[in-house]
Amino acid sequence: MVLVGSFVVVALVLCVAAVLALFGVTHVSMSGAEAIERDGLAPGTHAPVWSLVDSTGKVVRSPPRTPLQLIMFTDHSLKAFPSVVDGLREIMAQERLEIVVLTRRFNELAEPVLRLVGLTGISVLTGSPSLYAAYNVRVTPFAIFIDSAGRVRASSLVNEAWQVTKLLQLADLPLEPGNLAPRGRFRRRTAGAGA
Amino acid sequence: MDVLILCAKTAVACLLIVAGGAKLSDPASFASTVRLFIPLRVAWPLLSATAVGVSLGELAVGLASLTLPAITVLNTVVFAIACAFVAVSAMGYAFHRGRSCRCFGALSRRKFNAAGVLRSAIIASIAAVALAHVGTAALQLDVTARVLLFAAAALLALVAFTAARARGAGSEPEPEVVAQ
């Protein structure tokens, strides 16, 4: 026997089930391991080209003149990651490496915080959400190593010191032929206030 | 038996709503799939308009099927759409194997393959079940029920749209770095 109006019950149950399934699919895709692996750029990919001016007037370019450039996507919240700060201190003395901090938007607190945690001499650059998007970075602190040819050598979300040093080791590895992504994956224009 | 038929009818309607809502979140991508099936050179705006039209059509038929269940001709329309899915899947499998079908926008990364043809056939068979006669008592809806169903369907479409947009943003970034 079918009750009067049972269609409504069936339809509502299925609608609710479909909505819950969509929430589940979205949650898994945005927060799971799959999503974290998707962030950043694959090794061998050509990174966006830009030049920006830091607060001291120094023009910073990417790709760098040094063999390697570490772009730290972070802001004043870096002080909440002391282990990452330790990792940066470990590698910042290397002359072949240029470390820059790229904030998503103007953040006057970023430089004082870097000084406070002992990371002096690091350029703090004001990026933009679109620049973050170009690097496919959503969550900070995120580290991307770029070589002087403008290719990504390693990239990952970092929470611990060992991750920073491990990424530097990975950045030193030669790129496999399969990892040499063709140019033009991203449409690029110079993004910067500098020259 | 009636409950089975009602489930089939509702399931296909929900599927159309989700597919339409998800495709609308990124009509440009779906337009690139539409282009695969148009042998002539067609201007991009026309392709884009076709993609939006197909998406809106799916959404509208799904909404109508869910909120106006007593109109039996809608079951036939839904079945015809499901048969079109089978035809498109088969053509995609034959001529564009391995290409993304974007049947659910960015919600799914399904490609034109044999499994896709099978899935479409299953959907068509479910739509065929929905063609069967159901007692009119089960389909009686008052205004409140109709409004409730419409709200649920609209919510489903909105969630599908948002979920597809979120997944699309994360999976295939093609941003443009703008000069500051």
Interface residues (C-beta under 8 A of the other chain):
Chain A: V2 L3 V4 G5 S6 F7 V8 V10 A11 L12 L14 C15 V16 A18 V19 L22 F23 V25 T26 S29 M30 A35 R38 P48 W50 L52 S128 S130 L131 A133 A134 N136 R138 F186 R187 R188 R189 T190 A191 G192 A193
Chain B: D2 V3 L6 C7 K9 T10 A11 A13 C14 V18 L66 P69 L107 V134 G135 A137 A138 L139 Q140 L141 D142 A145 L148 L149 A152 A153 L155 L156 V159 A160 T162 A163 A166 R167 G170 S171 P173 E174 P175 E176 V177 V178 A179 Q180
